[in-house]
Amino acid sequence: MSETELAVIKPEQALKTYIWLQCVDGSIQQVEEEVAMFCPMICREMVNNGTGSSKNHAIALPEREEKLEPLKNVNDDPRIRLLNRLYAKKRKELQERQKLKDVQVQEEQKDERSLDELLCFINGDGGIITVSYTTCVIPFTV
């Protein structure tokens, strides 16, 4: 590159800085700092704690991120559009998980087995109920 080409650097060509984020599942992801700064929680963590600058000091994301509401995209920035799409996907996943949890709570299985069945299971009879009656003879003396 000539000196005149080096003097004009487009924003896309500039070196981008990244922030390290640790997801709930334990994976660590790299995100462009410019995009990550849209999240107030990430900004607070960076300013207050100085985390996110390296993989060893990644910002731990909470289990449920803030509101995941779409950001205003005044300049029609494709990164914000992509982020809003990601937010919509995450909101949908969270709603589906909540529905599954609600269904699981409603469908809690209750143990309907009888006491005899439980005892047979505990004693290792394989859950097969066998009832045997024996006659006891008690000697009677006068």
Stockholm file with secondary structure:
# STOCKHOLM 1.0

chainA/1-142         MSETELAVIKPEQALKTYIWLQCVDGSIQQVEEEVAMFCPMICREMVNNGTGSSKNHAIALPEREEKLEPLKNVNDDPRIRLLNRLYAKKRKELQERQKLKDVQVQEEQKDERSLDELLCFINGDGGIITVSYTTCVIPFTV
#=GR chainA/1-142 SS CCHHHHHCCCTTTSCCCEEEEECTTSCEEEEEHHHHTTSHHHHHIIIIICCSSSGGGCEECCSSCSCCCCCCCTTCCHHHHHHHHHHHHHHHHHHHHHHHHHHHHHTCCCCCCCHHHHHHHHHTSTTCCCCCCCCCCCCCCC
#=GC SS_cons         CCHHHHHCCCTTTSCCCEEEEECTTSCEEEEEHHHHTTSHHHHHIIIIICCSSSGGGCEECCSSCSCCCCCCCTTCCHHHHHHHHHHHHHHHHHHHHHHHHHHHHHTCCCCCCCHHHHHHHHHTSTTCCCCCCCCCCCCCCC
//
